[in-house]
Amino acid sequence: MFSKVLSSATIGVNAHIVQVETHIERTIPRFFIVGLPDNAVKESSERVFAAIKNSGYRFPNHRITTSLAPADFKKEGSAYDLSIALGILAASEQLVSNDLGEYVVLGELALDGTVRPIHGALVVSVAVRAKGIKGLLVPVSNAKEAAMVDEVSVYPIKNLRAAVKFFEEKEKTLARYKVNSRDEFAKVQAHVSDFDEVKGQESVKRSLEVAAAGGHNIIMIGPPGSGKTMLAKRIPSILPPLTLEEALETTKVYSVAGLLPRNAGLVSNRPFRSPHHTISDSALVGGGSTPRPGEISLAHHGVLFLDELPEFARNVLEVLRQPLEDQKVTVSRSKLSVEFPASFMLVCAMNPCPCGNYGNPIQECTCSTIQIQKYAGKISGPLLDRIDIHVEVPAVKYSELASKRTGESSLSIRNRVVIARGLQDRRFTGRNGVYCNSDMGPAELREFCVLDAGGAELLRSAMGKLGLSARAYDRILKVGRTIADLAGSETIRPEHLAEAIQYRSLDRSYHAG
């Protein structure tokens, strides 16, 4: 007696169809699950046994072999429970259906036969569409997520008996779950935090607007209490809204990580991730025996905020270098290699010295020169090379804190950012991998960042007189291009370059060493 049911395995942010084959033989009762199952899959034998019995079916008192094919990669998690149970019922002739091989089945079984939610339903739905499979059965809580993929028939299943009934019917009476992905995407939640709540710091707000407009990475240096964290948390409110394609890509990452809220459809706001400085390198980039996305992938199409940057371990900061360059993370294991997306805006904050008062006109710094240089030296030159904008955040004056005047709203800043990004979209049409000014390579710099005689002389003078490093040259051109876009200028004028040059404070200070 033999049966075959379709299920799926998720590796990285991609899904692979798995055939759950069941063979029952009338001999000594044993239950084997083969095909590189992990402990969670092996334990499904007990859940499946109880769920079948408590759903009113007979568990075969024979030798049962369930194979998860192909058997050359590891299967993990509890999502195979429902397909294994259906396979056993079909092989024992308690379920008769010609449709078992035409639907992918996912779900963890409770002991009473209830179907519990699983991770990665959206990713599996994408694979179902790509393979041309007839439909997808998922737990009720995952139906909305899976239905976000157009052209896939998604059926929500409450329990084992409902799944058996679905396959036994020649004419399906269970309603297909339908959702309009564009309507769901339009339900963007309002940002709780707004820039109009920030007192003072107008020059810093301007630098954050430039960073958002060009997709530039930024670092803020200032004493404790100057508002660095408060400003960083409001950056998503001035970034352009997610496109539907970006929302789907981001939702796939959260779906695989199991962080998508129950009954949620899409991640419709740009993510903001702020890991603690005690985080490990594998937690930041992703990892595990079966790799899972890390913080930088969870920040995909959003913001990764590293507060107290020098407090992070050196090896943790160094693993950021390749993702910042390639906008992806590759995690390799002995038997597989997994790629996660990692296109994010890096925002960092740090004190100017260990005590935080270096350069503070009110409080005296108690740190020695060696302590200050050692503190700043925790951040390597190659990492700073990938941060376009360095801005100093001074302590807020009492007059600004006591003022009842509100600042400019996030909405008005975002409108300017969206206009500038629109110029970049048109400029870089047809150029693979270049979407905003921060992505420009040497070819784009030569074409779109041409300087007139005055601008070239200004940049040459700044490189010499201010002691700017050679690595700052391209960054200044990219930021200057963004400032020109915000001003609606086709050319980079000297005043745009002058503003860009002042955003390289770490290159001309004690930190540069």
PyMOL commands that set and color helices and strands:
alter all, ss='L'
color gray80, all
select helices_A, chain A and resi 39-42+44-54+81-91+100-102+121-131+140-146+160-168+181-186+195-197+202-214+228-233+235-237+244-257+281-285+295-298+309-311+314-318+321-326+369-376+381-384+398-402+410-427+437-439+442-448+453-465+472-486+494-501+505-507+510-512
alter helices_A, ss='H'
color red, helices_A
select strands_A, chain A and resi 2-11+14-25+30-34+63-69+103-105+108-109+115-116+135-139+154-157+218-221+272-273+286-287+292-293+303-306+328-332+337-341+345-350+389-392
alter strands_A, ss='S'
color yellow, strands_A
deselect
rebuild
show_as cartoon
